[in-house]
Amino acid sequence: MAEEFTRIEEAPAVEVVGMVEQLLKDWNIDPASVKDPDKNLWYLMQGSAKFHIELFKFNKGPAKGDVECIEIGGTIMKLPQENFLPLYRRLLDLNSTAVGVYFAIRKNLVMLLATREINGMDYAEFRLLVDEVRYFSDHWDDILMKEFGGSK
């Protein structure tokens, strides 16, 4: 059985934290007011959808070692009590047409995620990833909850 991938809780590059803080300041949000005090993790809202920005390190094995990464994730809904197969099929169909974002199940939540290594990412790409997740999370949450009976 393959091992699950794990995240390493270490401080990421200062310049990436600066990008997150700059974006929040551009939105007139005090970065400290939405940051998890124990992690490089910021919690935000877009319409009816919650989303987060998280910075972490990830071990890619002996050849690559630890790499710095970013995840922008929107909470779509809690998994419904039944009809998993049609929901999973719908999410896979949506994934096949998406660009830069993907649906995933994390514990009991349906999430919309964008993840990548930080190396080479500039502010414009960072902003695009955040905008995609926050827009499409707010777009799909109501649609999928109505279609499959999920809840927030």
C-alpha positions as CSV (number, residue, x, y, z in Angstrom):
1,M,0.0,0.0,0.0
2,A,1.4,3.4,-1.0
3,E,2.0,6.0,1.7
4,E,0.0,9.1,1.8
5,F,1.8,12.4,0.9
6,T,2.6,14.5,3.9
7,R,3.0,18.2,4.5
8,I,5.9,19.5,6.6
9,E,5.1,22.5,8.9
10,E,8.0,24.8,8.4
11,A,8.2,28.5,7.6
12,P,8.0,29.2,3.8
13,A,9.9,31.8,1.9
14,V,9.4,35.3,3.2
15,E,8.6,36.7,-0.2
16,V,5.6,34.4,-0.6
17,V,4.2,35.4,2.8
18,G,4.7,39.0,1.5
19,M,2.6,38.2,-1.6
20,V,-0.3,36.9,0.6
21,E,-0.1,39.9,2.8
22,Q,0.0,42.3,-0.2
23,L,-3.1,40.7,-1.7
24,L,-5.0,41.0,1.6
25,K,-3.9,44.6,2.0
26,D,-5.1,45.2,-1.6
27,W,-8.5,43.9,-0.4
28,N,-8.4,46.1,2.7
29,I,-8.1,43.1,5.0
30,D,-5.6,43.1,7.9
31,P,-3.6,39.9,7.3
32,A,-3.3,39.2,11.0
33,S,-7.1,39.2,11.4
34,V,-7.5,36.2,9.0
35,K,-4.3,34.2,9.7
36,D,-4.1,31.0,11.8
37,P,-1.7,31.9,14.6
38,D,0.0,28.5,14.5
39,K,0.4,28.0,10.7
40,N,1.0,29.9,7.4
41,L,-2.7,29.7,6.7
42,W,-5.2,32.4,6.0
43,Y,-9.0,32.0,6.1
44,L,-11.3,34.1,3.8
45,M,-14.8,34.3,2.3
46,Q,-16.1,34.9,-1.2
47,G,-19.9,35.2,-1.3
48,S,-21.2,32.0,0.3
49,A,-17.9,30.1,0.0
50,K,-15.1,29.9,2.5
51,F,-11.6,29.6,1.1
52,H,-8.0,29.5,2.4
53,I,-4.5,30.2,1.4
54,E,-1.9,27.8,2.9
55,L,1.9,27.8,2.5
56,F,3.8,24.6,3.4
57,K,6.7,22.3,2.6
58,F,6.2,19.0,0.9
59,N,8.7,16.1,0.6
60,K,8.9,14.8,-2.9
61,G,11.3,12.0,-2.1
62,P,15.0,11.4,-2.1
63,A,15.6,12.9,-5.6
64,K,13.9,16.3,-5.0
65,G,13.6,16.6,-1.2
66,D,11.5,19.2,0.4
67,V,9.8,21.8,-1.8
68,E,7.9,24.9,-0.8
69,C,4.2,24.8,-1.9
70,I,1.0,26.8,-1.9
71,E,-2.6,25.6,-1.7
72,I,-5.6,27.8,-2.3
73,G,-8.7,25.8,-1.3
74,G,-12.4,26.5,-1.3
75,T,-14.9,24.6,0.7
76,I,-17.8,23.6,-1.5
77,M,-19.9,21.6,0.9
78,K,-20.1,18.7,3.3
79,L,-20.5,15.3,1.7
80,P,-24.1,14.4,1.5
81,Q,-25.4,11.3,3.3
82,E,-26.1,9.4,0.1
83,N,-25.7,9.5,-3.7
84,F,-21.9,9.4,-3.5
85,L,-21.4,7.8,-6.9
86,P,-23.3,10.5,-8.9
87,L,-21.5,13.2,-7.0
88,Y,-18.1,11.7,-7.6
89,R,-18.9,11.3,-11.3
90,R,-20.0,14.9,-11.5
91,L,-16.8,16.1,-9.8
92,L,-14.6,14.0,-12.1
93,D,-16.5,15.4,-15.1
94,L,-16.0,18.9,-13.9
95,N,-12.3,18.2,-13.3
96,S,-11.9,17.1,-16.9
97,T,-13.0,20.6,-18.1
98,A,-11.3,22.7,-15.4
99,V,-8.1,24.7,-15.9
100,G,-5.8,25.3,-12.9
101,V,-8.3,24.0,-10.3
102,Y,-9.6,20.6,-9.3
103,F,-12.3,19.2,-7.1
104,A,-11.3,16.8,-4.3
105,I,-12.7,15.1,-1.2
106,R,-10.9,16.0,2.0
107,K,-12.3,14.2,5.1
108,N,-16.0,14.9,4.8
109,L,-15.7,18.0,2.6
110,V,-15.9,18.6,-1.1
111,M,-13.1,21.1,-1.9
112,L,-12.0,23.1,-4.9
113,L,-8.2,23.3,-4.9
114,A,-5.3,24.9,-6.7
115,T,-1.8,23.7,-5.6
116,R,1.7,24.1,-6.9
117,E,5.3,24.5,-6.0
118,I,6.2,28.1,-5.1
119,N,9.4,28.0,-7.1
120,G,9.0,30.4,-10.1
121,M,5.6,31.8,-9.1
122,D,5.2,35.5,-9.4
123,Y,2.5,37.8,-7.9
124,A,0.4,37.7,-11.1
125,E,0.2,33.9,-11.1
126,F,-0.5,33.8,-7.3
127,R,-3.3,36.3,-7.8
128,L,-4.8,34.3,-10.6
129,L,-4.8,31.1,-8.6
130,V,-6.6,32.8,-5.7
131,D,-9.1,34.5,-8.0
132,E,-9.9,31.2,-9.7
133,V,-10.5,29.3,-6.5
134,R,-12.6,32.0,-4.8
135,Y,-14.7,32.7,-7.9
136,F,-15.4,29.1,-8.8
137,S,-15.9,28.0,-5.2
138,D,-18.6,30.6,-4.8
139,H,-20.1,29.6,-8.2
140,W,-20.2,25.8,-7.7
141,D,-21.1,25.6,-4.0
142,D,-24.8,26.5,-4.4
143,I,-25.1,24.5,-7.6
144,L,-23.6,21.3,-6.2
145,M,-25.5,21.6,-2.9
146,K,-28.8,21.9,-4.7
147,E,-27.9,19.1,-7.1
148,F,-26.7,16.6,-4.4
149,G,-28.1,17.7,-1.1
150,G,-24.9,18.7,0.6
151,S,-24.7,21.4,3.2
152,K,-22.1,23.9,4.5
